[in-house]
Amino acid sequence: MKEKIMESLASVLPLTAIVLLLSVTLMPLSSGALVLFLFGALLLIVGMGFFTMGADMSMMPMGEGIGMQMSQAKNVGSPLFVCFVLGALITIAEPDLQVLAEQVPAIPNNILIFSVAAGVGLFLMIAQIRIFFHIPLAKMLCVFYPLVFILAFFAPDSFIPVSFDSGGVTTGPVTVPFIMALGIGLATLRSDKNSREDSFGLISLCSIGPILAVMLLGIFYEPDSALYSSTLIPEVETTRDAAMLFAHAIPEYFHEVAVALVPIAGAFFIFQILYKRYKKHQLLRVIFGFIFTYIGLAMFLCGVNVGFMPVGQIIGGGIADSAFKWLLIPIGMVIGYFIVAAEPAVHVLTKQVEEISNGFVTAKMMQTALSVGVCISVGIAMLRILTGISILWFLIPGYAFALILTRYVSPIFTGIAFDSGGVASGPMTATFLLPFAMGACEAVGGNVMTDAFGIVAMVAMTPLITIQMMGFITQMKERAKQHFIAVQLNQLEDDILYFD
């Protein structure tokens, strides 16, 4: 636990330092807002420590065990049905989806939630079919993303950013560890050379389902517009006021996370009763891990929603309302570079990638590539706010380039890259970067739905390019190294023959 807490402290500290520096230079904060932020940072650190430890103990073994059991099934039908049910249940329970539904009042909440859940369930089935029939991930991505952009030309303009944002929102901290482990389990029993690559890609495909679902709903309902209600900034004067605000909020988040985790726990215990896969000590470890996950996620969400969201909106609005509004771009890029390290699911992804690749792709390499990608994406998002450029001018070339790169990099890097897009756009993006963008957009008089929304989509897109570029460079270095060794061996053979 001490190790996990120290890791989360190292992740949250840079962002905290940036906000403190801005509060004493460009954007002075009230003492109440600053106290809220510091309280939130403390909850973030402790919550992320509990969450990452709990995910290692429970979510990963649960997903992997269910995946391995499904891969032993003699027919395809029952595993596909299980994939659909699990995907839909976990998505309905995802806390961030409830927030998204509130932002699109033109469509009833339940219709939006169930449609998105069905999209995730359907694409989790497609991911299972891909693994079963050994279909390369790149081929499936080259089919579905063009379909996404074709639909984008028919969907209302105000729904396009929200649709792409939904792909990142629904692959949140509850779903990512479970789905990643499920992919490993599904591919574990295969002994062929592609099994390692096929363990990635479930998150990338599951991110497509929500995009298509929201676009289809926008076309079907033909709403005039999608609306957004701005975040209310609470009035806090003393530290006691801040403490009371958190004290009132944290029971709500414990309830929200309980609702999110109950479907997963129920599915696991039904699975254990049917197959008795786990022994008593393993079962106890999973149960304790589940408790740690529950506590950690509730504390994390309370910290980011109560402490970080108002400060993000204040800082974004303050900078945009100043004479130096162009500073939004460099400041946003710096925040983006460091904020991805505070996403709880990123820690799960980087560790898992390092383990599956046997250290070939290190956690440090992954973290750097993700940080660079998010840095670029936030810079582009701030540019959009200042200029009003349509998000499609960036998404279409970006995804086209990412799909072209799939032809030149190893399949394992393609799977990791497209999974990383969904993982990087988590609750920190939704509760700090999005309010930051909204505050800036309102200050410059822009359209929040078309200009501020879409930042999650940009955060989800750029890692597809940066991680594949990292893979391409790594492959080139490996080939150069092998060429050098071959040249040295040939020279050695020539020397031996000469002396003989």
PyMOL commands that set and color helices and strands:
alter all, ss='L'
color gray80, all
select helices_A, chain A and resi 2-23+31-71+77-93+95-102+109-132+137-152+159-169+175-188+195-198+202-221+239-275+280-320+325-342+344-356+363-387+392-405+411-424+427-444+448-452+455-499
alter helices_A, ss='H'
color red, helices_A
deselect
rebuild
show_as cartoon
